[in-house]
Amino acid sequence: MKFTDTGGGSDDSFDIRPDLAPYIPLNLQCPLCPQRDLITLTDASVMMPYAYYIGWTLTPGGQTMANINDVMTQGGYEFDIIVCDRNYAYNGLNGYVFCQASHPDINTNIMHLLPTGIYGIGNTLDRGLVDMNFTRCDGSTYRINQVSADDTRLKKVDYKYGNSGVSLNMAWTMLPSVR
């Protein structure tokens, strides 16, 4: 099976549900998050608590994860994560700042449940600790506990934001690298 780059836009090119449907349950959701019908939902803001990297290119010029055994590349690092808990930050245009995660942060609980079904906070990048789960291309799954917003166990990865396909170092996620 081969995927194409889904972009990062707000149109149908961002919707990878039809590509995933034959291979994984589309209603695959974290049991700790509010449940939504992700199969029939047509809202433009369908956000799963998981980040799927199949078919994704982290930034223009990077390696796309087009096949299940491919890796994505950025900054000399390789990433073989096909799905993981959401961990996203944006510090960009017109002073707009926010962070998002799959679960509420530990102890501080400053992130709140958003209408899109994920947790987030605006006007700051200073969230509390979150536990994150990762699945690699080989099918192995593991957890990293108490991940901070700038955790050194993970690599900061530029992330495309919007339909421009350009990160401009304003948006990022944190992923474990293969090397």
Secondary structure, DSSP 8 states (H G I E B T S, - for coil): ------TT-SSGGG--HHHHTTTS-TT---TTS----TTT---TT---SEEE-TT--SSTTS----STT--EEETTEEE-EEEEE-EEEEE-GGG-EEEEESS--BTT---EE-TTSSEEEES-S---BEEEEEEETTS-EEEEEEE-TT-TTSEEEE---GGG---TTTEEEEE----
